[in-house]
Amino acid sequence: MGRWWIVLFTSLLVVAGAAGPRSVDVLASGHPHANVAKKACGRPVDPLVLIQNRWRLLGMQEGPLGCPIASGQIVGDSRSQQFEHGQIVTSPAQGSKMVVAVYQQENNVIISWGDTSAFNYDKWLVRWDKDGHEDGQQLVNSYIDRTVGFAHIQPFANGTYGAVVEGCDNGSGALGGLSGSSCKQGWTVRAEVHFVTPSYLNAKASAACPDGPELGSGPIRGRWTDLGGSLGPLGCPLLRGNDDHLQRFEHGQIVWSPQQGTNMVLAVYTERGDLVVNWGDSWPFHYDKWLISVSKDGFHLAQPEVTEQSTGGAWSTPDPGTGTYIVQVEGCDDHGASGSSCKQGWTTPISLSYAQNFSLNDQSLAALAPCTIGSAGLSKQVRTPAGRCR
């Protein structure tokens, strides 16, 4: 975990009473940033003590939230305030001291919450959306207390990300919760942040390339910029050729695949020896899971699944070995016992030649190596990322 996450979690535990009897007010006034010279904010923090204390816990104007940029707002029983890099909201239905903060920390979106006393939970669900469209959900059951917690996501594109949190208790089944979960207090009030690729990454995109085509302003250029531009892992653009849907770069390719969404792009590139796959945004389509098809030199190697985000995602494998790889992704919905449906089909494939520049990683190569042919000889099994045949 990064320094801010450790500070945040420790502070939340103190607020929840897990680290001693100090009150929230004492903690706020004794925050380690209290004696640091601070930039001036042009607008005051909301007078509600819950919002003030969470802002102080996160470092005030020198922390990731920055300064307030709007006055506090009251909507129903909730109160909220917008900051330079995020938002804090109260959510009294989940506890009289319950606060949710969503903010950008470098190239991550952080969601922190608590204190839910007098309610407490075995686990938490975090659900987020991008630009108003449902984008993903994750279970959080580590680095938490029963009344506080935090989670993070790494966006694959710029946009407005909103999040809600729900506390749940495990079922009481004899085998560890076969009766399901109960989430009695429901979802919190939504908090949001407008995520923008950090300036140090945007600066990379502006670095001049000596040769190569202009990329225009479409989805391909947008993804190249989000990934760091000419000084990012893709490097400078090369000659486009005859296909406006595909752009080659020094270290990878990006294709535009509009059949899977107006702004759907697939990027495949090498970074520090890894083969990296990055895709999205598939809106208006969204899915329960993504399949990534990976072939090497004409042989199908793997088809891992990714379930974190419903309109895009990322996957990588370390040092897969020299060869020509063909990669494409497909979004699918689960239908329980009746199987899955993948209505929009596979994206346009990318073919990428990988030159091995690092020592062999036996474990990663084993995870991608083809399994034996099935006994009927009709279909080839593939290995999962964990190395198991299926």
N, C-alpha and C positions, 0 to 999 in steps of 0.2 A: 504494500500500500504506500501511496505517496505521503509526504509530510502532512499535507492538509487533511487527508483522510484520517490519519492517526490522531491529529489534534481534534478533529471533529468528533470521532467516535469516543475518545476519552472524555471530551467535554459533555457529550450527550449522556454518557453514563453518570457523570457527576450530577447533571440536571435531574436524572432519573433516580438519584439517591444511591446508585450502586458504588460510588467511590467515596462516600462519607456524608456527613450531615450538613455540608455547606449549602446555603440557599442559592437560588438562581441569581438574586440581586448581588450577593457577595461575589459569586463567580463572575458576573458581568463586570463588576468594578475592578476585579483582580485579574482580568484577562491579560495574557502576556503582551498584547499589543497596546495596552493602556498608556504606556509611557513613551511610545514611539511617535515621532513627528508625523503628522497626518496631513494629507491634502485636504483642502477645504471643500465642503459639499455645499452646493447652492440651495439645497432644500433639506428641511429637517426630517428625521426619521419619525414614523408614525408614533404618536404618544402611547399606544398600547404597549404595555410592558413585555408581552410575549414576543412581539415583533422586534422591539428594541433589543431584548436579550439574545434572540437568535442572531441578529445582525452583529452584535458584539462578540458572541461566541465564534463567529466566522471571520473575525478580524476587522470589523467595521469597514470604513472606506478603503483601507489597505488590503482587505481580504478579497476573495473572489467575487463577492456580490458588488463591490464598489459602492458608489453613492446612490441615494434615492433619486429617482428621476420623475416621480409623480407623488402626489399626496396619497395618503391612505384611503382606501375605498371600503365601503361597507355594502355587502351583498347578503341579504338575509341575516343569518346569525354569524356569518364569517366576516373577517376583516383581512385586507391584503395591502401590500405595497410593492410597487415595481422598483427595481434597482437597475444600475447600468448593465449588469450581467446576470439578471435573474429576478426571482420573485419569492416573497414570503407570504404565506396565507395561514390563517388560523382555521381549524376544522373542529369545532366544539362537539359535533356529534360523536367524535372518536375520543373525547376526553377534554376536560375543561382547560388543559394546558397543551393541547395538541397543536403543533405547528408543522407545516410542510414547507421546505425550502428547495427550490429548483434553480440551479445556476450552472454557468459554464466555468470549468476549471481546465485551463489549457485546451486540449482537444477532446475533453470529455464533458458530458452532461451529468451532474451529480444531483441525486435526490436524497435529501435527509429529512427525517421526521422524528417526532416525539414531543412531549412525553404524553402517553395515552392513559396514565393513571386516572381513574381507578381500574381501567381495563388493562389486560395484559394478554399476550398471545404467544403461541408456539412458533409462528412463522409469519411471513409477510408476502403479499403479492404486490408487485409494482407494474402498473400498466401505463404505457406512454403513447402519444400520438405525435405525428409530424404534420404541420400545416393543417391541423384539424382532422386528419385522417388517422384511424387506428394504425399503429405501427409495430407494437410488440408488447410482450409481457414476460416477466421473469419472477421466479420464486426466490426469495431471499431468506435464508435460514442460517447464515453464518455472519460473523462480525456484527451481531445484533444483541440487544437485550430484549426482554419481554415487553418493554414499553417504548423503545427507541430503535432506530436503525438507519441504514443508508444503503444506497445502491448507485451504480453508475452505468451509463451506456456510452458507446463511442459512435457518434453519428457518422453516416457515410456520405452525408450531403448537408449543406447549409439549409436552415429553415427554422421555424418556430416549433419547439418541442414542449409539450405539456405532459404532466404526469399526475397520477393519483395512486394512493396506497391503500391497501386493505389488510387488516390484521386478522389472522385465522388461527383456530385451534385444531390440532389433529383429532381424528376420530378415535373412538374408544375400542375399536375392534381388537380381538385377542392377538392378531398378527400385525399390530402396529398401525391401526387406523383404517381397517377395511370398511368402516362405516362412513368414510369420507371426512370432510372438514366442515367446520362451522365458522362463519365470518359474520358475527352478529351485528357489528356496528357498521358494516358496509364500507363503501369507498369514501375517501376523504374528498375535500374540496380540491379542485385542480389548480396546480401552479405551473408556470411556464417560463421558458427562456428562449430568446432568439439566438440560436447558435450561429456563429460566424467563424469560419476557419481562422485560427489565430494569425495575427499580423506577420509573425515570423515565417509562417507557411505561405501567406499571400505574397510576401516579398520574394519568395522563391519563384513564384509563377511569373513575376515581372522581369526576371533576369533574361537578358537577350540571348537568343539562340543564333549562332552564326549563319545557319542556313535552315531551310525548311519552309513549309507552307504556313499561311495564316489559317488559324483554326476557326475563324468566325466567332459567333456567340451562341452556338447550339449546345446540346447536351454533352457532346464529346469535349468541347473546350471547358465546360463547367466542371466535369469530373476531373480533367487534367489539372485545372486550377485548384480544386479541392484537395487534390493529392500532392500539391506542392509545386506544380508547374515544372519548369525546366530544371530546377534543382531538386525536385522530388524524385521518387523511385523510377518514374517513367522516363525522365530525361527530356531531351528536345524532340519535337516532332520531325519525322522523316517524310519523304515524298508520299503523298496520299495514294497515287495510282488512280484507277478508274472507278473506285467505289466510294461514294460520299458517306456511306454508312460505316466505314472502317478507317481508322487512323493508326499508322504505325509510329512507334517512338523508339528511342535508342534502346530501351530495356523492356519493351512490352507493347501491347496494343489495347485500343479501346474500340468497341463496336457499339453502334446505336441499333437497338432492336425494338422498334416501335410496336411490333405485334404484341409485346408483353407490357406495354405502357408507353404513353406519349414521350416520356423522358427516360425510358429504360436504357441504360448503358451497362455494358459488361467490360471490365478492365482486368487484364491479366498481365502481370509483370513480375520481375525478380527484385528482391530487396534483401540485402545482406545474406544471400544464399538461399532464401526462401522463395518458393513459388507462391504468389499471392493472387487471390481471386476476389474481386470487389464488384458488386452489382447493385442496381436500383436506379431510379425510383419507379416501381411498377404501377403506381396509381394511374387509373382507378381500380386496378386489380390488386388484391391482397390475399395472402395465403397463410396456411397453418405451418408450412415448412417449405424448405428449398432443397432440391437435389442438385448436386454438383457432379457432372460427368467429366472424368479425367481419363484421357487415353494417351499412351506414349508409343510412338513409332508404330501406330496402327493397331495396338493392343489395348483393350479397355482395362484400366487399372483399378479404378475406384469410383464409388458413387456415394460420398458422404452426405449426410443430412444436416441442415442448419435450421434452427427453429426460433432464433432470438428475435427477429424482426419480420414483420409481415409484408413489407414493401421493398426490402433490400437486405443486404448483408455482406459478410466477408468471410473468407476461409483461406487458410494457408497450410503448406506442408514444408518442413525443412529439407533442403538439399536433396531433391528427388533424383538427381543423376542426369548426366548428359543425354539429350534426346529432343525430339520434336513432340510437343504436347498439344493436344486439342482439348479445349475446355468449353463447356456450355452449362447453363443453369436452367432449371425449370421450377416454377412455383406450383405447389400442390395443396389441396385441402383434404384433411382426414375425414372419413365417414365411418369410423368405428369398424365393426366387423365386415362392413361392405367394401372396405378398402379405401383407396384414395382417388381423387380426380385431379387432373393437371390440364385444365381446359385451354390455356394459352400456349401450351407446348414449350419446346426448348427454344432458348434464345439463339440468335445467330452465333455460330461457334467462332472461337479464336484459336489460331494455330500459332504456337510460340516455340522457337528453338531455344533450349536452355543449355548453356555451356557450363559445365561443372568447374567452379573455381575454388572449391573448398574440399576438405577431406571428406571421404565417404562417411555418411551417418547410417550405420547398419540398421538401426532401429527404424529410421524413417523409410529406408529403402524396402525393408521387409513389409512395412505397413502399406506400401504402394504396389508391391510385386503381385503379379497375377496368381490366383489360386489355381488348383488343378481343375481340369475339365470335369464337369459332372458325369456321372456314370452313364447317362443316356447319350452323352456327347452332343447334346443339343444346345446347351447354353453354358457360358463360362461364368463361374462364380467370381466374385471380386472381394477384396479385403476392405474392411472398414478402416477408418483412421486409427483405430486401436490395434489393427493387425489381425482381426479375426475374419475368417472366411464366411461368406454367406451366399 
